[in-house]
Structure formats: C-alpha cells, structure tokens
Amino acid sequence: MPLFRFVFHEDVVLEDVKGIELPDYEHALAEAKQAAQETIVDGVLEGLDPTSWVVRVYNEPGELIGTIFFADLLTADPQARHGD
C-alpha cells in the first residue's frame, strides 16, 4: 500500500505524521478528515479555537494531494438543521 503523510497546522504548532499506509488517496483524505475531527474535539476541550487549523495530505513522493480546512468541518450542513 502507498504511504501518505499528514501535516497538521494548528496555530504555530506543526505536527507531522509520517508513513501512514492506506489503499489510495481517497482513503488518505477520509482518514485525514477523521483525524481533523478528532483534533477539533481535543482543541475545543483545551479551550482553543481550531477554525484556522488545517491538515495537509501528501503522497509518498511528497506531492500535496489535499487540504482539510478545520473551519469547513465546523460548518453545519443546512439540510441537517432543517431535517431535510
């Protein structure tokens, strides 16, 4: 399986998670989104504002394949609010 790297940008703190084996880039982006959601919870519990944080996903050669913006994950789905 290919290796992917997640780089978390949280204010000035930078966390680099290397060598995650996943089947493909769709799985890598889904895993990054899940990790971001968990990081949001941890940040809020610590009294931090995660709205400016991002996680960038790189493939094995080091090419950026996607960026997850935490603010996007905090935006409620309008249909969910209306029960549609």
Salt bridges, closest charged atoms under 4 A:
ASP16 OD2 - ARG5 NH1 3.36
ASP24 OD1 - HIS27 ND1 2.76
